[in-house]
Amino acid sequence: MSKLKELEERIKKDGRVLGEDVLKVDSFLTHQVDPELMAAMGQRFAEVFADAGITKVVSIEASGIAPAVFAAYALHVPMVFARKSKSITMADELITADVFSFTKQVTNHVSVSKKFLTSADTVLVVDDFLANGQAGGGLIDIVEQAGATIAGLGIVIEKTFQPGRQLIEERGIKVVSLARIAAFVDGEVKFAEADA
Ligand code: 5GP
């Protein structure tokens, strides 16, 4: 059971299972955003990583940004998100990684400006979902390329029946998920024990 009961309750109330393995949570996380729930989640990430010496939270656009900014706010550090398309204003040197999108089934070339991530940073990576570990893994690649230290990967909703956690943990990185889904059974969400 999640220690953040509100999140599981919200998933049960408003989450919709699509097909075999996708959860739609666009009424509070991925499209419309519930700031009170995000603030509670940000606070929880901050408590778990309070002693990790975090200097930056790193995420990926678009739906990682909301939970990441609240985690950063609670930790009193900046949040940087990897961008999917290169803007003409991004003239700086970039650190990049390829990320295959689970929901859009395309590979995005994502980047962060070198000036916002350096070897002096200790980073908490935050994303909305952990499925096959592509988004989290790509962000970790970027942090490693910057020479920064990774404190962990903070996830709002993990699907434990997909291999993401194992891939990330095999790299020696701590994964903290606020809700963990064990299975979808007849369109209903079955939870596993959350990390925090
Ligand atoms: P992964 O890269 O771990 O395979 O998948 C994580 C990314 O795909 C997240 O950034 C998230 O945007 C998207 N994603 C994966 N699974 C789901 C899902 O069940 N529902 C939604 N809304 N997004 C998902």
Boltz pocket constraint, residues with backbone or C-beta under 6 A from the ligand:
constraints:
  - pocket:
      binder: B
      contacts: [[A, 21], [A, 22], [A, 23], [A, 24], [A, 25], [A, 30], [A, 63], [A, 64], [A, 100], [A, 101], [A, 102], [A, 103], [A, 127], [A, 128], [A, 129], [A, 130], [A, 131], [A, 132], [A, 133], [A, 134], [A, 135], [A, 136], [A, 164]]
      max_distance: 6.0
